[in-house]
Amino acid sequence: MALKQKSAEAPADAKKRKIVSFAKTDRGVEANECIKIFLVSSQDEVVSKEGFCIDPIGLNQYFGEAGIIYGYKDLKINIWLSTVSFHAYADISYASTADGGKGITDLKPGLENIFGEALLDKNEFLQTFSTESQCVGNIVSAGTVLGCYSLNEDGDSSDAHLSDQSTVEHQIVRMNLHSLPVGLLYSRLVPLTLLLIDGSSPIDVTDPGWHVYFVVKRVRSHSADCDLRLVGFSLIYRFYHHPDNTRLRLSLILVLPPHQGLGHGRRLLESVNAVAVSENVYDLTMEEPSEYLQYLRSCLDTLRMLDFEPIKPAVNTAASSLMDSVSKKPSKSLADPPAHAVEIARQKLKINKKQFLRCWEILLYLNLDPKNLKSMENFRASIAARAERDVLNNDIGVKGKRLIEVPNDYDHDMTFVVYYPLGEDSDEADGRFDDENGADQRKQLNKMIDKRLEEIAEIAERVSLLRS
Ligand SMILES: CC(=O)SCCNC(=O)CCNC(=O)[C@H](O)C(C)(C)COP(=O)(O)OP(=O)(O)OC[C@H]1O[C@@H](n2cnc3c(N)ncnc32)[C@H](O)[C@@H]1OP(=O)(O)O
């Protein structure tokens, strides 16, 4: 019996040891660590191994289990992504391969998951710089030019070699995505969106509701033909609004990393706003904007609202009531915009309700004197009241069911939350955070309020600077 046990245990121990020794010899390498991606605009940049190194989001998700690549010693994957034709080439190097117990990861499926058919072998890739040099220009020239601007691009080294006779102009061009060449160009841009936008996923290019707005850089010189390069793009979806209108939703915006922070994204957003106004759509919304995009959007919309005469009296009234109020707990109506202000901003500026409320808070802040502690205290209380109302659906378990409208970026007319109030403006309401769970919620709510106040102050400061 003892012997039997011993013999039964021996192979198991051996197996354990084996696993340990594999783990030591091949711990693998994370895709994030061994892959570098460079944007290149010429053959020379590939040959001299130059190019703009981008910082992709989550390469690990495309490779093996948890992004670990096994079986390679000193693996390096340099990917060259052409900003002329948006084809890619992967230069893979390693000292040796060996199966250390986890096999040798096949790199092809991971790379194809990102780059699809845009992934070429080296020779084909190098050739695209001449064979496809006009690919963006040929397609975009059929679009509708919405606006032109020139920039002093201090950070853009591609302008450095231009002769005195060359002119650089940027254009914003709108195109229907379901036209075949545009759809093909967009499909080559998908890898960039996967690499640079968190949570992005491809869309159905055959749906006629999609438009793409391209930002292109046009370089004209006497010696050569006009050279046209893609700088950024945005996807806009148009959908029906009952009974006889449409709405626009910005689903994606990307400025290529070498051109970010130079004003292209802002101009792209301004163009989309201008289209929404000129075509008199119901409103313009955004699909899950990143924090920076939301910041940029709020800067722009606050500037627009600051110049918008019809809401000025309402802003002044709300701001003075915050300054004058001596109440310990200002009622929510003190800082809330009147319904007509929300409505007129939607009609004329195409700003939807949720975005209006964000900018409204910034407008109020801009009207307050930071040295007047009472008004700042009242302002914080009004932000807190709104934040509390936004999370009120947590108050389940209390008598008196209510239905409230919760504005969202898609359709504020359609979203409702059932909640059970404690009496918002009564002392009873303070009891809602009393138990342990409630204390935790209060802590989170306070954090949320502090963050919101910081954002308001940051945008207000930026907006004041831009107007000075
Ligand atoms: C729905 C979605 O797509 S979510 C994902 C969003 N996209 C991404 O995250 C992809 C990666 N990021 C990007 O592509 C870009 O950074 C974008 C699209 C978010 C922004 O585009 P950029 O070209 O970088 O921004 P741009 O330079 O135009 O604007 C930024 C500056 O303009 C300033 N600005 C705003 N309004 C104005 C104005 N009226 N006049 C002058 N400057 C202004 C902003 O304050 C900001 O400067 P700051 O950061 O120093 O305060």
The ligand as an SDF file (V2000), in Angstrom:
LIG
                    3D

 51 53  0  0  0  0  0  0  0  0999 V2000
  -15.2430   59.6550  -29.2910 C   0  0  0  0  0  0  0  0  0  0  0  0
  -13.7540   59.4090  -29.3640 C   0  0  0  0  0  0  0  0  0  0  0  0
  -13.2050   59.3490  -30.4360 O   0  0  0  0  0  0  0  0  0  0  0  0
  -12.8530   59.2460  -27.9090 S   0  0  0  0  0  0  0  0  0  0  0  0
  -11.1680   59.1790  -28.4250 C   0  0  0  0  0  0  0  0  0  0  0  0
  -10.5910   60.5030  -28.8030 C   0  0  0  0  0  0  0  0  0  0  0  0
   -9.3920   60.3050  -29.5790 N   0  0  0  0  0  0  0  0  0  0  0  0
   -8.2140   59.9080  -29.0310 C   0  0  0  0  0  0  0  0  0  0  0  0
   -8.0680   59.7570  -27.8390 O   0  0  0  0  0  0  0  0  0  0  0  0
   -7.0910   59.6520  -29.9980 C   0  0  0  0  0  0  0  0  0  0  0  0
   -5.8160   60.3140  -29.5580 C   0  0  0  0  0  0  0  0  0  0  0  0
   -5.9640   61.7650  -29.4290 N   0  0  0  0  0  0  0  0  0  0  0  0
   -6.1910   62.5700  -30.5050 C   0  0  0  0  0  0  0  0  0  0  0  0
   -6.3330   62.1270  -31.6130 O   0  0  0  0  0  0  0  0  0  0  0  0
   -6.1870   64.0700  -30.2640 C   0  0  0  0  0  0  0  0  0  0  0  0
   -5.4180   64.3890  -29.1690 O   0  0  0  0  0  0  0  0  0  0  0  0
   -7.6100   64.6790  -30.0990 C   0  0  0  0  0  0  0  0  0  0  0  0
   -8.4500   64.3910  -31.3060 C   0  0  0  0  0  0  0  0  0  0  0  0
   -8.3140   64.1460  -28.8540 C   0  0  0  0  0  0  0  0  0  0  0  0
   -7.4360   66.2140  -29.9560 C   0  0  0  0  0  0  0  0  0  0  0  0
   -6.8350   66.7070  -31.1290 O   0  0  0  0  0  0  0  0  0  0  0  0
   -5.5430   67.6440  -31.0700 P   0  0  0  0  0  0  0  0  0  0  0  0
   -5.2440   68.0760  -32.4520 O   0  0  0  0  0  0  0  0  0  0  0  0
   -4.4760   66.9650  -30.3130 O   0  0  0  0  0  0  0  0  0  0  0  0
   -6.0910   68.8580  -30.2000 O   0  0  0  0  0  0  0  0  0  0  0  0
   -5.9080   70.4190  -30.5160 P   0  0  0  0  0  0  0  0  0  0  0  0
   -4.4650   70.7300  -30.6260 O   0  0  0  0  0  0  0  0  0  0  0  0
   -6.7640   70.8300  -31.6420 O   0  0  0  0  0  0  0  0  0  0  0  0
   -6.5760   71.0660  -29.2570 O   0  0  0  0  0  0  0  0  0  0  0  0
   -5.9770   71.0750  -28.0740 C   0  0  0  0  0  0  0  0  0  0  0  0
   -5.7290   72.4840  -27.5710 C   0  0  0  0  0  0  0  0  0  0  0  0
   -6.5670   73.4550  -28.1680 O   0  0  0  0  0  0  0  0  0  0  0  0
   -6.9440   74.3760  -27.1710 C   0  0  0  0  0  0  0  0  0  0  0  0
   -8.1470   75.1110  -27.6050 N   0  0  0  0  0  0  0  0  0  0  0  0
   -9.4340   74.8340  -27.3710 C   0  0  0  0  0  0  0  0  0  0  0  0
  -10.2170   75.7500  -27.9300 N   0  0  0  0  0  0  0  0  0  0  0  0
   -9.4140   76.6270  -28.5380 C   0  0  0  0  0  0  0  0  0  0  0  0
   -9.6240   77.8110  -29.2910 C   0  0  0  0  0  0  0  0  0  0  0  0
  -10.8440   78.2600  -29.5540 N   0  0  0  0  0  0  0  0  0  0  0  0
   -8.5340   78.4720  -29.7720 N   0  0  0  0  0  0  0  0  0  0  0  0
   -7.3040   78.0260  -29.5300 C   0  0  0  0  0  0  0  0  0  0  0  0
   -7.0360   76.9010  -28.8260 N   0  0  0  0  0  0  0  0  0  0  0  0
   -8.0760   76.2210  -28.3380 C   0  0  0  0  0  0  0  0  0  0  0  0
   -7.1690   73.4840  -25.9880 C   0  0  0  0  0  0  0  0  0  0  0  0
   -7.1720   74.2280  -24.8090 O   0  0  0  0  0  0  0  0  0  0  0  0
   -5.9970   72.5230  -26.1000 C   0  0  0  0  0  0  0  0  0  0  0  0
   -4.8030   73.0020  -25.5380 O   0  0  0  0  0  0  0  0  0  0  0  0
   -4.3080   72.5580  -24.0690 P   0  0  0  0  0  0  0  0  0  0  0  0
   -4.3240   71.0520  -23.9960 O   0  0  0  0  0  0  0  0  0  0  0  0
   -2.9420   73.1490  -23.9900 O   0  0  0  0  0  0  0  0  0  0  0  0
   -5.2810   73.1980  -23.1330 O   0  0  0  0  0  0  0  0  0  0  0  0
  1  2  1  0
  2  3  2  0
  2  4  1  0
  4  5  1  0
  5  6  1  0
  6  7  1  0
  7  8  1  0
  8  9  2  0
  8 10  1  0
 10 11  1  0
 11 12  1  0
 12 13  1  0
 13 14  2  0
 13 15  1  0
 15 16  1  0
 15 17  1  0
 17 18  1  0
 17 19  1  0
 17 20  1  0
 20 21  1  0
 21 22  1  0
 22 23  2  0
 22 24  1  0
 22 25  1  0
 25 26  1  0
 26 27  2  0
 26 28  1  0
 26 29  1  0
 29 30  1  0
 30 31  1  0
 31 32  1  0
 31 46  1  0
 32 33  1  0
 33 34  1  0
 33 44  1  0
 34 35  1  0
 34 43  1  0
 35 36  2  0
 36 37  1  0
 37 38  1  0
 37 43  2  0
 38 39  1  0
 38 40  2  0
 40 41  1  0
 41 42  2  0
 42 43  1  0
 44 45  1  0
 44 46  1  0
 46 47  1  0
 47 48  1  0
 48 49  2  0
 48 50  1  0
 48 51  1  0
M  END
$$$$
